[in-house]
Amino acid sequence: MAAAGGLVFQFRDARWLPDPVLGPSPAVRTPQPVPLVIDNGSFQARAGWACPDPEVPGEPLLRFRSLAARSRGARGGAGTETQVGNDLGSPEPLRWLLRSPFDRNVPVQLELQELLFDHIFQRLGVSSQGCVDHPVVLTEAVCNPLYSRQMMSELLFECYQVPKVSYGVDSMYSFHHNRRQDWPCNSLIVSSGYQCTHILPVLEGRLDAKNCKRINLGGCQAAVYLQRLLQLKYPGHFAAITLSRMEEILHEHSYIAEDYIEELQKWRSPEYYESNVHKMQLPFSSKLLGSTLTSEEKQERRQQQLRRLQELNARRREEKLQLDQERLDRLLYVQELLEDGQMDQFHKALVELNMDSAEELQSYIHKLSLAIEQTKQKILQAEVSIEVDVVDSKPETLDLDPLGSEQSLEDVESIHEFEPLFAEEQPEVEKPVTTVEPVFNLAEYHQLFLGTERIRVPEILFQPSLIGEEQAGIAETMQYVLDRYPKEQQALLVQNVFLTGGNTMYPGLKARIQKELLEMRPFQSSFQVHLASNPILDAWYGARDWALEYVNHEEGWITRKDYEEKGGEYLKEHCASNVYVPIRLPKQAPRTTEALAPTKVLAASVGNPCDLA
């Protein structure tokens, strides 16, 4: 909503809705099981079917955060509960329990990755017993370590018994999905995600893995940086400045300046600040310490609290009376055994009651009877007092003296001395407190003013030194990658600079990249910058397009036979995959007698000092 001096925005604080369990569609199994496409991102996982049937949606059916939380339960691990993705509801109450299978953008915790796969297969309605009989298309990180791929293949083939799997790079899938007829096969891809930013050169439609570069900065570091800035700026709202709200600010209120220094100069102007500042409204209560309550409302609240306390005490007395009455009946039954002459049963009952004699039993019965009578009298008095409070309560004559009405002569004289003061202030006390204007605006006190933070936080992509990182920014890394090629290939690469990834959705990023390229490229040279149509979902759409085209081909698919023969780290390359570099262990040369003979002669000659002399 609009307000004087800027815009005020409310935090949505939206809760995640649990993913529904989708019924298995017959179209995904006939005439053969269709591929299952999983975009395994470090921020969000997306899963759906690659099915040509129009009845099956051509978009991800599941989208959830790549997080899991496992509660230990109340008694040493008993009753543990595991929640995955959208089942968490909101991440903030469970922030200290959240776990991710990723280290940066590489999955390393395979137990947590198995939980994500279980969630996907269960919610998509995979009905096969004991296995997943669908081919799987899975995204992986650029230059993914062989150990990570080996563990992932082992999980898919050994645990889920998948028939075949294909690995591809998410940004390459996005590039091929957005590729038009007039686009060249060469490109320089800038992929910025939640944990990392990659600069990927593409030559003739294939990834040039040797010259790929990674910057360890993404949306996660930006959210933490913004949280730290605002917590230092507003220490009174430390707990309310959460990571979820910082991500919301980054997604909806931040932008990248085309010229950072020039933009900061604009923010120095009070007029520019007032017209462009965004005010984020934190939740708050309009009633501060009961100061807005009238005297009648305060009196009514006291009466309600008194009634609740009286009802609680009455309930406890009734419970105690019932227990005492049951125990008294038990003791009277034992006394009847003595009167009837059943001595064996009487002595046995005394032992159970931990008593020694009949006199002790009689004394205990007498004390318990008196306690029961006193409890009954207290219950009757409490009921009478409650009735009197309800019928005859008068707020204006409420006795506020808890010690009684007895007063000393000095107290009476001191009260008479202050009567004129109370008489003068009496009309003001009778007025409602709500008519008094507060000292400050409570709503404005609970607002976060976003000024230069809107451009300062996204600027870490170009200046990592703002957060103390000794890394090069996007512009310097692009220049470094281009310098590794001859000038002819540089000109081909910059003809298609492609931006993809969720962290490239900042307004102004495309213009900033164009400005940086204009500064680094030679005079009057040409270049083009393209932004993905949907930077978040294009990786999944590209993987789906590839699966539909190559589902019946052998290219790019790793079968179970390949896994058993060549190992879990094996990769079949395709247009959107990484480059497979097999592990080559150096072979040790056999130690022969001929090779050892010169060594022995040399050792013998050196070891005899007399011969040397």
Buried (B, 14 or more C-beta within 10 A) or exposed (E): EEEEEBBBBEBEEEEBEBBEEEEEBEBBBEEEBBBBBBBBBBBBBBBBBBBEEEEBEBEBBBBBBBBBBBEEEEEEEEEEEEBBBBBBEEBBEBEEBBBBBBEBBBBBBBEBBBBBBBBBBEBBBBEBEEEBBBBBBBBBBBBBEBEBBBBBBBBBBEBBEBBBBBBBBBBBBBBBBBBEEEBBEBBBBBBBBBBBBBBBBBBEBBBBBEBBBBBEBBBBBBBBBBBEBBBEBBEEBEEBBBBBBBBBBBEEBBBBBBEBEEBBEBBEEEEBBEEBBBBBBBEBEEEEEEEBBEBEEEBBEEBEEBEEEBEEEBEEBEEBBEEBBEBBEEBEEBBEBBEEEEEEEBEEBBEEBEBEEBEEBEEBBEEBBEBBEEBEEBBEEBEEEBEEEEEEEEEEEEEEEEEEEEEEEEEEEEEEEEEEEEEEEEEEEEEEBEEEEEEEEEBEBBBBBBBBBBBBBBBBBBBBEBBEBEBBBBBBBBBEBBEEBEEEBBBBBBBBBBBBBBBBBBEBBBBBBBBBBEEBBEEEEEBBBBBBEBBBBBBBBBBBBBBBEBBEEEEBBBBBEBBEEBBBBBBBBBBBBBEBEEEEEEEEEEEEEEEEEEEEEEEEEEEEEEEEE
